[in-house]
Amino acid sequence: MIGVPQAAVGLPRQHSLRNELNDEVHARPPEALVPPVRISQIALLQPDATSRDAPWEALCHLAARHGVAPPDRDVRHFSADFGAFRLKWERHTEFSRYTAILPGAGGDGFAASAFAALPADWVASLPGELIAATHAALLPLPREDSDPAEIAARLFDGNPLIGATLFGERGMAFTDFRIHADGFGRILILDRAMTPWQAGRIAQQLLEVDSYRILALLALPIARALVPVLAENERDLAEITAAMVEGQVADEPGLLARLTRLAAETENREARDRYRFDAAAAYHALVRTRIEDLREGRIEGLQTFREFTERRLAPAMATCRAVAIRQEQLAARIARATRLLSTQVDLTRQQQNQALLGSVDRSARMQLRLQQTVEGLSVAAITYYLVGMLAYVLRGVGVAGLPVPYELMVAASVPVIAIMVYLATRRLRRAVTHESEARP
C-alpha cells in the first residue's frame, strides 16, 4: 500500500558524497517570516584564502556569548535563535553573509535596524571587507493604497524608487538601490496575502539581488583598467607583425624576445583576471534568476527590478564580457604570431646550419687535399732519408770491391724505396681510418 513503509532492502555500497549532494538542494533555505519583521544583512569579502575559517570562528564567539551551540567547522549554512534576535550565516566561495532577523516593526520603517540587537563590538570585529549591507523591512500592506511618492519621501530620502508587485500581487517591494547615511541600502516589502514561507523567500531573493549585483560589478573596474592596456598591447603586436613582414634576418631574435615578453604579460593578466570575469558572469546569472523568481508585476510610474538591472547592470556585464573576449583574442593572436616567427627563425637557423655544414664539408675536402699533399711530401722525405742511409751502406760495400757501380745501385733503389714507403703509409692511413670509424 502507498504510504506504508516497506521492509528494508539491501542496497549497494553508497557513494561517500550521496548525502552531501542530496542535501545541497536544501542548503540556505529561506526563513519563515510573519510581518512586521526587521532584517539586516551584510556581505563580507574574504580576500585572503588563509582567513577562510575566520568567519566561522567569529560566529563561534557570538554563539558562546549567548549560550548557543556553535556550528561545525565545515558547515556552509547556519541559522539559530539567539534570544533577542535570529541570526543566519552563509559561507560562500569568496564571501560570508550574515543576516539578522528581528520581529517587530521597530518604529517608522528603517528607524531601528535588526543589527542594533547584535553586540556592537562583535559586528565591528567581523573579518573581511564589507561589500554589501542592506536593511529590509517586512510590513503588512496598509488598507489604503500605498503611494510610491509618499514612501520615497518618508523612507528613501525622496530618491526615485524601483518597485513591483510580487507573486501575483500577493506583495509589493520598493528600493532605491542606494547607500544611505547609516551605510546600508533599504528594501521595503509589503505583505498583502503571502504565506510565511513566501514572505521569507521574497525577502531572501531581494537581499541576494542587492548583494549579487555588487559582487558582479567587482569586475567592471578591472575591465575599465584593462581597456587602455589592451589597446597598447594591440599596437605593439601590430608593430611586431609589420616588422616581421619587412624585417631582416638579424631582427628576428629581437622580435621574438618582444613577442615572448608580450605573451607572458598577456597570459599573466588573463590568469589573474579570468576568475573575476567568470565570477561576474555567474553573479549576473544569479541576479537574473532571483528576479525571475519574484514574478514581478508593474506599478504605474516605477521601474521594475528587472528593468533597472537590465538597464544598469547588463551594460556593465557586457563591457566585462567584451574585455574578457578581447583579452582572450589578443592572447590567441600573440600565440599565432609567436608560432609564425618561431617557424621563421627555425627556417633561418636551418639555412644557417646548411651553410655551416657546406663550409665544414669544404674545409674537410681542403684538409683531405692538404693531407694527401703532406703524405706525398712525407713519402718523398722518408724515401730521401732511407736512400741516404742506403747510400752509406752501398758506399761501404763498394769500397769492399762490389762489381756494380755505387751510383747505379743508389739510383735503382730510389723507386723501390719510394714504392715501399708509399704502400706502408697508405696501409697505416687505412688502419687509422678503420679504427676511428669503429669507435662509437
KOLVOGU-938940 format. One line per field, with one value per residue (C-alpha): x, y, z negated; residue number from 0; residue in one letter. Coordinates in steps of 0.5 Angstrom, whole numbers. Example, Ala and Ser with C-alpha at 12.3 -4.5 7.8 and 13.67 -1.06 7.14 Angstrom:
# KOLVOGU-938940
x: (25 | 27)
y: (-9 | -2)
z: (-16 | -14)
nr: (0 | 1)
rest: (a | s)
# end
This chain:
# KOLVOGU-938940
x: (0 | 2 | 5 | 6 | 14 | 17 | 22 | 29 | 32 | 39 | 43 | 49 | 55 | 53 | 58 | 61 | 58 | 51 | 48 | 52 | 50 | 43 | 43 | 46 | 39 | 36 | 42 | 41 | 33 | 29 | 27 | 19 | 17 | 11 | 10 | 12 | 20 | 26 | 32 | 39 | 44 | 52 | 56 | 64 | 69 | 75 | 81 | 86 | 85 | 88 | 82 | 77 | 76 | 76 | 68 | 67 | 71 | 67 | 61 | 63 | 65 | 58 | 55 | 59 | 57 | 49 | 50 | 48 | 51 | 56 | 56 | 61 | 67 | 65 | 58 | 57 | 50 | 48 | 41 | 40 | 35 | 40 | 34 | 33 | 35 | 35 | 42 | 43 | 50 | 52 | 59 | 61 | 67 | 70 | 65 | 61 | 54 | 51 | 43 | 40 | 32 | 28 | 21 | 17 | 16 | 21 | 19 | 18 | 21 | 28 | 29 | 32 | 35 | 36 | 44 | 42 | 41 | 48 | 54 | 57 | 64 | 63 | 60 | 66 | 71 | 68 | 73 | 73 | 72 | 64 | 62 | 54 | 50 | 42 | 36 | 30 | 23 | 17 | 11 | 3 | 0 | -4 | -11 | -10 | -7 | 1 | 3 | 10 | 12 | 10 | 14 | 20 | 19 | 18 | 23 | 28 | 30 | 26 | 30 | 27 | 24 | 25 | 19 | 14 | 8 | 11 | 8 | 2 | 0 | 1 | 6 | 10 | 17 | 21 | 28 | 32 | 39 | 43 | 47 | 44 | 47 | 48 | 52 | 46 | 41 | 34 | 29 | 21 | 17 | 9 | 5 | -2 | -3 | 4 | 5 | 11 | 15 | 13 | 15 | 22 | 23 | 22 | 26 | 32 | 31 | 31 | 37 | 41 | 40 | 42 | 49 | 50 | 49 | 55 | 59 | 58 | 60 | 67 | 70 | 68 | 74 | 78 | 75 | 76 | 83 | 85 | 82 | 88 | 93 | 90 | 90 | 97 | 99 | 95 | 99 | 105 | 103 | 102 | 109 | 112 | 108 | 109 | 117 | 116 | 114 | 119 | 125 | 131 | 134 | 138 | 132 | 129 | 132 | 130 | 122 | 122 | 124 | 119 | 113 | 115 | 115 | 108 | 106 | 108 | 105 | 98 | 98 | 99 | 94 | 89 | 90 | 90 | 83 | 80 | 77 | 74 | 70 | 68 | 65 | 62 | 58 | 56 | 53 | 50 | 46 | 44 | 41 | 37 | 35 | 33 | 29 | 25 | 23 | 20 | 14 | 14 | 8 | 9 | 7 | 5 | 11 | 16 | 22 | 21 | 27 | 28 | 28 | 33 | 38 | 38 | 39 | 44 | 48 | 47 | 51 | 57 | 57 | 57 | 63 | 66 | 65 | 68 | 74 | 75 | 74 | 78 | 84 | 83 | 83 | 90 | 93 | 91 | 94 | 100 | 101 | 100 | 105 | 110 | 109 | 110 | 116 | 119 | 118 | 121 | 127 | 128 | 128 | 133 | 137 | 137 | 139 | 145 | 146 | 146 | 151 | 156 | 155 | 157 | 163 | 165 | 165 | 169 | 174 | 174 | 176 | 181 | 184 | 184 | 188 | 193 | 193 | 195 | 200 | 203 | 203 | 207 | 212 | 212 | 214 | 219 | 222 | 222 | 225 | 230 | 233 | 232 | 236 | 241 | 242 | 243 | 248 | 252 | 251 | 253 | 259 | 262 | 260 | 263 | 270 | 270 | 270 | 263 | 263 | 256 | 258 | 256 | 252 | 248 | 246 | 243 | 239 | 236 | 234 | 230 | 224 | 224 | 224 | 219 | 214 | 215 | 214 | 208 | 205 | 207 | 204 | 197 | 197 | 198 | 192 | 187 | 189 | 188 | 181 | 178 | 180 | 177 | 170 | 170 | 170 | 162)
y: (0 | 7 | 11 | 4 | 3 | -3 | -8 | -5 | -7 | -9 | -3 | -3 | 1 | 8 | 14 | 18 | 24 | 22 | 25 | 32 | 32 | 31 | 36 | 41 | 43 | 44 | 49 | 56 | 55 | 62 | 63 | 63 | 71 | 74 | 81 | 86 | 84 | 88 | 84 | 87 | 83 | 85 | 81 | 81 | 79 | 74 | 77 | 72 | 65 | 64 | 67 | 62 | 60 | 67 | 68 | 61 | 63 | 70 | 66 | 61 | 67 | 70 | 63 | 63 | 69 | 68 | 60 | 58 | 51 | 53 | 50 | 45 | 48 | 45 | 48 | 53 | 55 | 56 | 59 | 60 | 63 | 68 | 70 | 77 | 76 | 71 | 70 | 67 | 66 | 63 | 61 | 62 | 62 | 69 | 72 | 71 | 73 | 75 | 76 | 79 | 78 | 82 | 81 | 88 | 94 | 98 | 105 | 108 | 104 | 104 | 108 | 102 | 96 | 89 | 89 | 94 | 88 | 85 | 86 | 93 | 90 | 84 | 87 | 92 | 86 | 81 | 79 | 81 | 87 | 90 | 89 | 90 | 92 | 92 | 93 | 90 | 92 | 87 | 90 | 89 | 92 | 98 | 98 | 105 | 104 | 105 | 112 | 111 | 118 | 118 | 112 | 115 | 122 | 118 | 112 | 113 | 121 | 122 | 118 | 115 | 108 | 102 | 97 | 92 | 87 | 80 | 73 | 75 | 82 | 78 | 83 | 89 | 91 | 98 | 100 | 106 | 101 | 107 | 107 | 111 | 115 | 109 | 105 | 101 | 100 | 100 | 95 | 96 | 89 | 90 | 84 | 83 | 76 | 72 | 66 | 66 | 62 | 66 | 72 | 69 | 67 | 74 | 77 | 73 | 74 | 81 | 81 | 77 | 81 | 87 | 83 | 79 | 86 | 89 | 83 | 82 | 89 | 88 | 86 | 93 | 97 | 91 | 92 | 99 | 99 | 94 | 98 | 102 | 97 | 92 | 98 | 99 | 91 | 91 | 97 | 93 | 87 | 91 | 94 | 87 | 83 | 89 | 88 | 81 | 82 | 88 | 86 | 83 | 76 | 80 | 83 | 76 | 75 | 82 | 81 | 74 | 77 | 82 | 77 | 73 | 79 | 81 | 74 | 73 | 80 | 78 | 71 | 73 | 78 | 73 | 68 | 74 | 77 | 71 | 69 | 76 | 76 | 69 | 70 | 77 | 73 | 68 | 73 | 77 | 70 | 69 | 76 | 75 | 68 | 71 | 77 | 72 | 68 | 74 | 74 | 82 | 86 | 93 | 99 | 105 | 110 | 106 | 101 | 94 | 91 | 87 | 94 | 97 | 92 | 90 | 98 | 99 | 92 | 89 | 94 | 93 | 86 | 87 | 91 | 86 | 80 | 84 | 86 | 79 | 76 | 82 | 79 | 72 | 74 | 78 | 72 | 68 | 73 | 73 | 66 | 65 | 71 | 67 | 61 | 64 | 68 | 62 | 58 | 63 | 63 | 56 | 56 | 61 | 57 | 51 | 55 | 58 | 50 | 48 | 54 | 52 | 44 | 46 | 50 | 45 | 40 | 45 | 45 | 37 | 37 | 42 | 38 | 32 | 35 | 38 | 31 | 28 | 33 | 32 | 25 | 26 | 30 | 25 | 20 | 24 | 26 | 19 | 16 | 21 | 19 | 12 | 13 | 17 | 11 | 6 | 10 | 10 | 2 | 2 | 6 | 2 | -4 | -1 | 0 | -7 | -9 | -9 | -10 | -6 | 2 | 5 | 11 | 6 | 2 | 8 | 10 | 4 | 4 | 10 | 8 | 1 | 5 | 10 | 5 | 1 | 8 | 10 | 3 | 3 | 10 | 8 | 2 | 6 | 11 | 6 | 2 | 9 | 11 | 4 | 5 | 12 | 9 | 3 | 8 | 10)
z: (0 | 1 | -5 | -9 | -10 | -6 | -9 | -9 | -2 | -2 | 3 | 6 | 3 | 2 | 5 | 0 | 3 | 4 | -3 | -2 | 5 | 4 | -2 | 3 | 6 | -1 | -3 | -5 | -6 | -7 | -14 | -15 | -16 | -19 | -19 | -22 | -21 | -21 | -17 | -16 | -12 | -11 | -6 | -7 | -2 | -5 | 0 | -4 | -3 | -10 | -13 | -11 | -18 | -21 | -20 | -23 | -29 | -30 | -29 | -35 | -39 | -39 | -40 | -46 | -49 | -48 | -50 | -43 | -41 | -35 | -28 | -26 | -22 | -16 | -15 | -10 | -13 | -20 | -23 | -30 | -35 | -40 | -44 | -42 | -35 | -30 | -26 | -19 | -17 | -10 | -8 | 0 | 4 | 3 | -2 | -8 | -9 | -16 | -17 | -23 | -24 | -29 | -30 | -31 | -27 | -31 | -29 | -23 | -17 | -18 | -24 | -28 | -25 | -27 | -27 | -33 | -37 | -36 | -40 | -37 | -39 | -35 | -29 | -28 | -29 | -24 | -19 | -12 | -7 | -7 | 0 | -1 | -7 | -7 | -11 | -10 | -13 | -12 | -14 | -13 | -7 | -9 | -8 | -4 | 3 | 2 | 5 | 8 | 8 | 0 | -1 | 3 | -1 | -8 | -8 | -2 | -3 | 3 | 8 | 15 | 13 | 16 | 15 | 17 | 14 | 13 | 13 | 17 | 13 | 6 | 4 | 6 | 6 | 6 | 6 | 9 | 9 | 6 | 0 | -6 | -11 | -16 | -11 | -9 | -3 | -4 | -2 | -4 | -3 | -4 | -5 | -2 | -2 | -3 | -7 | -12 | -7 | -1 | -5 | -7 | 0 | 3 | -3 | -1 | 6 | 6 | 1 | 5 | 11 | 8 | 6 | 12 | 16 | 12 | 13 | 20 | 21 | 18 | 25 | 28 | 25 | 28 | 35 | 35 | 33 | 38 | 44 | 45 | 43 | 49 | 54 | 52 | 53 | 59 | 62 | 60 | 63 | 70 | 70 | 69 | 74 | 79 | 77 | 79 | 86 | 87 | 82 | 84 | 81 | 76 | 73 | 72 | 65 | 62 | 65 | 62 | 55 | 55 | 57 | 52 | 47 | 49 | 49 | 42 | 40 | 43 | 40 | 33 | 34 | 36 | 31 | 26 | 28 | 31 | 24 | 23 | 30 | 30 | 23 | 25 | 30 | 25 | 20 | 26 | 28 | 20 | 20 | 26 | 24 | 17 | 20 | 25 | 19 | 16 | 21 | 22 | 24 | 26 | 21 | 25 | 26 | 23 | 26 | 24 | 21 | 28 | 32 | 27 | 27 | 35 | 36 | 31 | 30 | 36 | 40 | 35 | 35 | 43 | 42 | 38 | 43 | 49 | 45 | 43 | 50 | 53 | 48 | 50 | 57 | 56 | 53 | 59 | 64 | 60 | 60 | 67 | 69 | 64 | 67 | 74 | 72 | 69 | 75 | 79 | 74 | 75 | 82 | 82 | 77 | 81 | 87 | 83 | 81 | 88 | 90 | 84 | 86 | 93 | 90 | 86 | 92 | 96 | 90 | 90 | 97 | 97 | 91 | 95 | 100 | 96 | 92 | 99 | 100 | 94 | 95 | 101 | 98 | 93 | 98 | 101 | 95 | 92 | 99 | 98 | 92 | 93 | 100 | 96 | 91 | 96 | 100 | 94 | 94 | 101 | 101 | 96 | 100 | 106 | 102 | 101 | 108 | 111 | 118 | 119 | 119 | 113 | 116 | 120 | 114 | 111 | 117 | 117 | 110 | 110 | 114 | 110 | 103 | 105 | 107 | 101 | 97 | 100 | 99 | 92 | 91 | 95 | 90 | 84 | 86 | 87 | 81 | 77 | 81 | 80 | 72 | 72 | 75 | 71 | 65 | 62)
nr: (0 | 1 | 2 | 3 | 4 | 5 | 6 | 7 | 8 | 9 | 10 | 11 | 12 | 13 | 14 | 15 | 16 | 17 | 18 | 19 | 20 | 21 | 22 | 23 | 24 | 25 | 26 | 27 | 28 | 29 | 30 | 31 | 32 | 33 | 34 | 35 | 36 | 37 | 38 | 39 | 40 | 41 | 42 | 43 | 44 | 45 | 46 | 47 | 48 | 49 | 50 | 51 | 52 | 53 | 54 | 55 | 56 | 57 | 58 | 59 | 60 | 61 | 62 | 63 | 64 | 65 | 66 | 67 | 68 | 69 | 70 | 71 | 72 | 73 | 74 | 75 | 76 | 77 | 78 | 79 | 80 | 81 | 82 | 83 | 84 | 85 | 86 | 87 | 88 | 89 | 90 | 91 | 92 | 93 | 94 | 95 | 96 | 97 | 98 | 99 | 100 | 101 | 102 | 103 | 104 | 105 | 106 | 107 | 108 | 109 | 110 | 111 | 112 | 113 | 114 | 115 | 116 | 117 | 118 | 119 | 120 | 121 | 122 | 123 | 124 | 125 | 126 | 127 | 128 | 129 | 130 | 131 | 132 | 133 | 134 | 135 | 136 | 137 | 138 | 139 | 140 | 141 | 142 | 143 | 144 | 145 | 146 | 147 | 148 | 149 | 150 | 151 | 152 | 153 | 154 | 155 | 156 | 157 | 158 | 159 | 160 | 161 | 162 | 163 | 164 | 165 | 166 | 167 | 168 | 169 | 170 | 171 | 172 | 173 | 174 | 175 | 176 | 177 | 178 | 179 | 180 | 181 | 182 | 183 | 184 | 185 | 186 | 187 | 188 | 189 | 190 | 191 | 192 | 193 | 194 | 195 | 196 | 197 | 198 | 199 | 200 | 201 | 202 | 203 | 204 | 205 | 206 | 207 | 208 | 209 | 210 | 211 | 212 | 213 | 214 | 215 | 216 | 217 | 218 | 219 | 220 | 221 | 222 | 223 | 224 | 225 | 226 | 227 | 228 | 229 | 230 | 231 | 232 | 233 | 234 | 235 | 236 | 237 | 238 | 239 | 240 | 241 | 242 | 243 | 244 | 245 | 246 | 247 | 248 | 249 | 250 | 251 | 252 | 253 | 254 | 255 | 256 | 257 | 258 | 259 | 260 | 261 | 262 | 263 | 264 | 265 | 266 | 267 | 268 | 269 | 270 | 271 | 272 | 273 | 274 | 275 | 276 | 277 | 278 | 279 | 280 | 281 | 282 | 283 | 284 | 285 | 286 | 287 | 288 | 289 | 290 | 291 | 292 | 293 | 294 | 295 | 296 | 297 | 298 | 299 | 300 | 301 | 302 | 303 | 304 | 305 | 306 | 307 | 308 | 309 | 310 | 311 | 312 | 313 | 314 | 315 | 316 | 317 | 318 | 319 | 320 | 321 | 322 | 323 | 324 | 325 | 326 | 327 | 328 | 329 | 330 | 331 | 332 | 333 | 334 | 335 | 336 | 337 | 338 | 339 | 340 | 341 | 342 | 343 | 344 | 345 | 346 | 347 | 348 | 349 | 350 | 351 | 352 | 353 | 354 | 355 | 356 | 357 | 358 | 359 | 360 | 361 | 362 | 363 | 364 | 365 | 366 | 367 | 368 | 369 | 370 | 371 | 372 | 373 | 374 | 375 | 376 | 377 | 378 | 379 | 380 | 381 | 382 | 383 | 384 | 385 | 386 | 387 | 388 | 389 | 390 | 391 | 392 | 393 | 394 | 395 | 396 | 397 | 398 | 399 | 400 | 401 | 402 | 403 | 404 | 405 | 406 | 407 | 408 | 409 | 410 | 411 | 412 | 413 | 414 | 415 | 416 | 417 | 418 | 419 | 420 | 421 | 422 | 423 | 424 | 425 | 426 | 427 | 428 | 429 | 430 | 431 | 432 | 433 | 434 | 435 | 436 | 437 | 438 | 439)
rest: (m | i | g | v | p | q | a | a | v | g | l | p | r | q | h | s | l | r | n | e | l | n | d | e | v | h | a | r | p | p | e | a | l | v | p | p | v | r | i | s | q | i | a | l | l | q | p | d | a | t | s | r | d | a | p | w | e | a | l | c | h | l | a | a | r | h | g | v | a | p | p | d | r | d | v | r | h | f | s | a | d | f | g | a | f | r | l | k | w | e | r | h | t | e | f | s | r | y | t | a | i | l | p | g | a | g | g | d | g | f | a | a | s | a | f | a | a | l | p | a | d | w | v | a | s | l | p | g | e | l | i | a | a | t | h | a | a | l | l | p | l | p | r | e | d | s | d | p | a | e | i | a | a | r | l | f | d | g | n | p | l | i | g | a | t | l | f | g | e | r | g | m | a | f | t | d | f | r | i | h | a | d | g | f | g | r | i | l | i | l | d | r | a | m | t | p | w | q | a | g | r | i | a | q | q | l | l | e | v | d | s | y | r | i | l | a | l | l | a | l | p | i | a | r | a | l | v | p | v | l | a | e | n | e | r | d | l | a | e | i | t | a | a | m | v | e | g | q | v | a | d | e | p | g | l | l | a | r | l | t | r | l | a | a | e | t | e | n | r | e | a | r | d | r | y | r | f | d | a | a | a | a | y | h | a | l | v | r | t | r | i | e | d | l | r | e | g | r | i | e | g | l | q | t | f | r | e | f | t | e | r | r | l | a | p | a | m | a | t | c | r | a | v | a | i | r | q | e | q | l | a | a | r | i | a | r | a | t | r | l | l | s | t | q | v | d | l | t | r | q | q | q | n | q | a | l | l | g | s | v | d | r | s | a | r | m | q | l | r | l | q | q | t | v | e | g | l | s | v | a | a | i | t | y | y | l | v | g | m | l | a | y | v | l | r | g | v | g | v | a | g | l | p | v | p | y | e | l | m | v | a | a | s | v | p | v | i | a | i | m | v | y | l | a | t | r | r | l | r | r | a | v | t | h | e | s | e | a | r | p)
# end
